[in-house]
Each structure stands twice: as C-alpha cells, then as structure tokens.
C-alpha cells in the first residue's frame, strides 16, 4: 500500500476535519444513536485522524480497531484515545488482505482518504464483506478529480488531467479507481439494497493556506512528470508560476472529495 508521511497527514488533518460533510456525519450519528456501545474498524487509519474526528459524535462506549501497515503511524494513532474508548492497533497491509481485520465483533467500518487508492477488485471484496455481515460503512474524503485554481493558469487543465490519470495507477492494490472510486463504491452498495447518504467534502484552500498548497502543487507536479505526458520544462514553469501566486498571497485552490455513509435498508 502507498505510504504517507506523518508530516503530510498532520498537515492535512485540520483541512480534512473542516471538510467532512456534516450531513453524512449526522446520518451516521443518528443511525447509531440508540446503541450503548459501538465496535469500529478503521482501515488505513494513518495517525488516527478519523478516530479524533468522529469519536465525539458516537456512542459513549466505543472500541476501535486501528488498522495500518505503518507502525509509527499506529503508535501515534493510539496514543490519545480519550475517555470511554478502547483502542487496539492491528499492523496489517490491507492491500494484501483485510479479512482478519474485520474478525470478531464489528458494527461500523470506516475509511478516510483511502478508496481512490484501491482497485475495483479490492473494493468489490470489501463491499461483499460489509454487506454479508450487514455492517455500517463510513467513507470520507475520497478524491473525485475536481480541482479549481484562482488565479487560473493556461496549463492547469493539462496538469489536473495528468494527475487524474496518475491516480488510476497501481497504489499497491492493483490499478486504482482514482477519481471514480466513490461513485463505484456507492453503486455497489446501492445494488446490495443499502441506503446511502452522500455529500461533498471539498477542501477550500485560501491565501492563508500556503503550506498545504505548496505541498499539493509539488506532489501534483511530480505526478504529472511520472505520466510522461507533459514536457518537464512546462511542468516546472507551471509550478514556479503557481508558487509565485502563493508567495504573493493571492492563490486559492479547491480540491473535490466525496463522503458517504451506507447502512442496510433494513436498518432504516
């Protein structure tokens, strides 16, 4: 599975928290409101951002199983579970297998910023497991391919197109679904008689968000280079122009994401 640095995850966490769709979170909260306890498995948990984001909204007694292949991130994720929360860590590369991560009592499976990395086959296996056990599933911050820039640049569209093609490459799970992932996942659950609440969870990055804009731009430039579809000097010049906008204090970037929560129709 593709690895992410602790620094990047820490940088993006406040933007993720702000972007999580409130209607989707409200649907999750309402569904589990009557449950005195809740057993949750968080796939590709990273440094624990999903736990910190949604635990305050859920049952007073929670048990979390945090699953990731990075031991350093797992240590961070489990360091501050908070009151009334039991946290266990499961070191596992979910790209190879995730079935044992769901063994035992589970009510809710969560995944944030994950589905755009996985293959169609992997997603099909996950959906099959969730449906077979009538579990709840909350998927947040799945990149959906929409990017906007202000001010605009003549190369923006070509860069975004290259990035979106790069997103479809193998991230450790096989050919990734990339920007189509959220809608592919929802279609699978809809076909299995699951009810869905969905909503956008876009990042809106303004002039004060220069650090994360800079990291995003550098990553996108690297991805565009890896596709081999654009001349390297053109990419470098684009990156230099966009960095000048950040330095001048008038750069804004929008990044599209999708959140959804699914539950068996019988749970309505």
C-alpha positions as CSV (number, residue, x, y, z in Angstrom):
1,X,0.0,0.0,0.0
2,X,1.2,3.5,-0.8
3,X,2.8,5.1,2.3
4,X,2.2,8.7,3.5
5,X,4.4,10.7,5.8
6,X,3.4,11.6,9.3
7,X,4.1,15.3,8.4
8,X,1.7,15.2,5.4
9,X,-1.0,13.6,7.5
10,X,-0.6,16.2,10.2
11,X,-0.7,19.0,7.7
12,X,-3.9,17.8,6.1
13,X,-5.8,16.8,9.2
14,X,-7.3,20.2,10.0
15,X,-8.5,20.6,6.4
16,X,-10.0,17.1,6.4
17,X,-11.8,17.9,9.7
18,X,-13.2,21.1,8.3
19,X,-14.2,19.4,5.0
20,X,-16.0,16.3,6.4
21,X,-19.6,16.5,5.2
22,X,-21.9,17.4,8.1
23,X,-25.0,15.8,6.6
24,X,-23.1,12.5,6.2
25,X,-21.8,12.6,9.7
26,X,-25.3,13.4,11.0
27,X,-26.7,10.4,9.3
28,X,-24.0,8.2,10.9
29,X,-24.7,9.7,14.3
30,X,-28.4,9.2,14.0
31,X,-28.1,5.6,12.9
32,X,-26.0,4.6,16.0
33,X,-27.6,7.0,18.5
34,X,-29.5,4.3,20.3
35,X,-26.5,1.9,20.6
36,X,-24.9,2.0,24.1
37,X,-21.7,0.5,22.6
38,X,-20.0,0.6,19.2
39,X,-17.2,-1.5,17.7
40,X,-15.4,0.3,14.9
41,X,-12.7,-0.8,12.5
42,X,-10.8,2.0,10.8
43,X,-9.0,0.8,7.7
44,X,-5.7,2.6,6.7
45,X,-6.1,4.6,9.9
46,X,-2.9,6.6,9.4
47,X,-2.2,8.7,12.5
48,X,-5.8,8.4,13.8
49,X,-7.5,11.4,12.2
50,X,-10.8,9.5,11.7
51,X,-10.9,8.5,15.4
52,X,-10.4,12.1,16.5
53,X,-12.9,13.4,14.0
54,X,-15.9,11.2,14.7
55,X,-15.5,9.6,18.1
56,X,-17.0,12.6,19.9
57,X,-20.2,12.1,17.9
58,X,-20.7,8.4,18.6
59,X,-21.7,6.1,21.5
60,X,-20.2,6.8,24.9
61,X,-18.6,3.4,25.0
62,X,-16.5,2.7,21.9
63,X,-13.9,0.1,20.9
64,X,-11.7,1.0,18.0
65,X,-9.5,-1.3,15.9
66,X,-7.0,0.8,14.0
67,X,-5.5,-0.9,11.0
68,X,-2.4,0.3,9.1
69,X,0.9,-1.1,7.8
70,X,2.9,1.8,9.3
71,X,3.9,1.0,12.9
72,X,5.0,4.6,13.6
73,X,1.6,5.9,12.5
74,X,-0.2,3.3,14.5
75,X,1.7,4.4,17.6
76,X,0.6,8.0,17.1
77,X,-3.0,6.9,16.3
78,X,-3.4,5.0,19.6
79,X,-1.6,7.5,21.9
80,X,-4.6,9.6,22.9
81,X,-7.8,7.5,22.7
82,X,-9.7,9.6,25.1
83,X,-12.2,8.6,27.8
84,X,-14.5,5.6,27.3
85,X,-12.7,4.5,24.2
86,X,-10.8,1.2,23.9
87,X,-8.2,1.3,21.1
88,X,-6.4,-1.7,19.7
89,X,-3.9,-1.5,16.8
90,X,-3.6,-4.0,14.0
91,X,-0.4,-3.9,11.9
92,X,-1.5,-5.1,8.5
93,X,-1.1,-4.3,4.8
94,X,-4.7,-4.2,3.8
95,X,-3.7,-4.3,0.2
96,X,-2.8,-7.9,0.7
97,X,-5.6,-8.9,3.0
98,X,-8.1,-7.2,5.3
99,X,-10.4,-10.1,6.3
100,X,-8.8,-10.7,9.6
101,X,-9.1,-7.0,10.5
102,X,-12.8,-7.5,10.5
103,X,-12.9,-10.6,12.6
104,X,-14.8,-10.5,15.8
105,X,-17.5,-8.0,16.8
106,X,-17.8,-5.1,14.4
107,X,-20.6,-2.6,13.9
108,X,-19.0,0.1,11.8
109,X,-16.2,0.2,9.2
110,X,-14.5,3.5,8.4
111,X,-12.1,4.6,5.8
112,X,-10.8,8.1,5.1
113,X,-8.8,9.2,2.0
114,X,-8.5,5.5,1.0
115,X,-10.9,4.4,-1.7
116,X,-9.4,6.4,-4.5
117,X,-6.2,4.3,-4.0
118,X,-7.8,0.9,-4.3
119,X,-8.7,-1.3,-7.2
120,X,-12.1,-2.3,-8.4
121,X,-11.5,-5.9,-7.3
122,X,-10.3,-4.8,-3.8
123,X,-13.4,-2.6,-3.4
124,X,-15.7,-5.4,-4.5
125,X,-14.2,-7.7,-1.9
126,X,-14.6,-5.0,0.8
127,X,-18.2,-4.3,-0.2
128,X,-19.0,-8.0,-0.2
129,X,-17.7,-8.5,3.3
130,X,-19.6,-5.4,4.6
131,X,-22.8,-6.5,3.0
132,X,-22.5,-10.1,4.1
133,X,-22.2,-9.0,7.7
134,X,-24.8,-6.2,7.4
135,X,-22.2,-3.7,8.7
136,X,-22.3,0.1,8.6
137,X,-19.7,1.8,6.4
138,X,-18.5,5.4,6.5
139,X,-16.1,6.5,3.8
140,X,-14.8,10.1,3.9
141,X,-12.5,12.3,1.8
142,X,-12.4,10.2,-1.4
143,X,-10.8,12.4,-4.1
144,X,-13.1,12.8,-7.0
145,X,-10.9,14.5,-9.6
146,X,-12.3,18.1,-9.3
147,X,-9.6,20.8,-8.9
148,X,-10.0,24.5,-9.3
149,X,-7.4,27.3,-9.2
150,X,-7.6,31.0,-8.7
151,X,-5.9,32.7,-10.5
152,X,-6.1,30.4,-13.4
153,X,-3.1,29.3,-15.5
154,X,-3.1,28.0,-19.1
155,X,-1.6,24.7,-18.0
156,X,-3.9,24.0,-15.1
157,X,-6.3,21.7,-17.0
158,X,-3.5,19.6,-18.5
159,X,-1.8,19.2,-15.1
160,X,-5.1,18.1,-13.5
161,X,-5.8,15.7,-16.3
162,X,-2.3,14.2,-15.9
163,X,-2.8,13.9,-12.2
164,X,-6.1,12.2,-12.5
165,X,-4.6,9.7,-14.9
166,X,-1.8,9.1,-12.5
167,X,-4.4,8.5,-9.8
168,X,-5.5,5.4,-11.8
169,X,-2.1,3.8,-11.5
170,X,-1.3,1.0,-9.1
171,X,-1.0,2.2,-5.5
172,X,-0.4,-1.2,-4.1
173,X,-3.9,-2.6,-4.6
174,X,-3.8,-3.1,-8.4
175,X,-5.0,-0.4,-10.9
176,X,-6.6,2.3,-8.7
177,X,-10.1,3.6,-9.2
178,X,-8.9,7.1,-8.6
179,X,-11.5,9.8,-9.1
180,X,-14.2,7.2,-9.9
181,X,-13.9,5.4,-6.6
182,X,-16.6,7.0,-4.5
183,X,-19.3,6.5,-7.2
184,X,-18.1,3.0,-7.9
185,X,-18.4,2.2,-4.2
186,X,-21.8,3.7,-3.8
187,X,-23.1,1.9,-6.9
188,X,-22.1,-1.4,-5.3
189,X,-23.9,-0.7,-2.1
190,X,-27.0,0.5,-3.9
191,X,-27.1,-2.7,-5.8
192,X,-27.0,-4.6,-2.4
193,X,-30.0,-2.8,-1.0
194,X,-28.0,-0.4,1.1
195,X,-29.3,3.1,1.9
196,X,-26.8,5.9,1.1
197,X,-26.2,9.4,2.4
198,X,-23.6,11.3,0.3
199,X,-22.2,14.7,0.2
200,X,-19.2,16.7,-1.0
201,X,-16.2,17.2,1.4
202,X,-14.1,19.6,-0.7
203,X,-11.0,21.3,0.5
204,X,-11.2,25.1,0.0
205,X,-7.6,26.4,0.4
206,X,-7.1,30.2,0.5
207,X,-4.2,32.6,0.6
208,X,-3.5,31.7,4.3
209,X,-3.1,28.0,3.4
210,X,0.2,28.3,1.7
211,X,1.9,25.4,3.3
212,X,-0.6,22.8,2.2
213,X,-1.0,24.4,-1.2
214,X,2.8,24.2,-1.7
215,X,2.9,20.5,-0.8
216,X,-0.1,19.8,-3.1
217,X,1.4,21.6,-6.0
218,X,4.8,19.8,-5.6
219,X,3.0,16.4,-5.4
220,X,0.9,17.2,-8.5
221,X,3.9,18.3,-10.5
222,X,5.7,15.1,-9.6
223,X,2.7,13.0,-10.6
224,X,2.4,14.9,-13.9
225,X,6.1,14.2,-14.6
226,X,5.6,10.5,-13.9
227,X,2.9,10.2,-16.5
228,X,5.4,11.4,-19.2
229,X,2.5,13.2,-20.9
230,X,3.8,16.8,-20.5
231,X,7.2,18.3,-21.1
232,X,9.2,18.6,-17.9
233,X,10.1,22.3,-18.5
234,X,6.5,23.2,-18.9
235,X,5.6,21.4,-15.7
236,X,8.4,23.2,-13.9
237,X,7.3,26.6,-15.2
238,X,3.7,25.9,-14.2
239,X,4.9,25.0,-10.7
240,X,7.0,28.2,-10.5
241,X,4.1,30.4,-11.5
242,X,1.7,28.8,-9.0
243,X,4.3,29.2,-6.3
244,X,4.6,32.9,-7.2
245,X,0.8,33.2,-6.6
246,X,1.2,31.6,-3.2
247,X,4.1,33.9,-2.2
248,X,2.1,36.9,-3.4
249,X,-0.8,35.9,-1.1
250,X,-3.5,35.5,-3.8
251,X,-3.6,31.8,-4.5
252,X,-6.8,29.7,-3.9
253,X,-7.2,26.0,-4.7
254,X,-10.3,23.8,-4.4
255,X,-9.9,20.0,-4.3
256,X,-13.0,17.9,-4.7
257,X,-13.8,15.0,-2.3
258,X,-16.9,12.9,-1.6
259,X,-18.1,11.4,1.7
260,X,-20.8,8.8,2.1
261,X,-22.4,6.6,4.7
262,X,-24.2,3.4,3.9
263,X,-26.4,1.2,6.0
264,X,-28.6,-1.8,5.3
265,X,-32.0,-0.7,4.2
266,X,-33.4,-2.9,7.0
267,X,-31.7,-0.5,9.5
268,X,-33.8,2.4,8.4
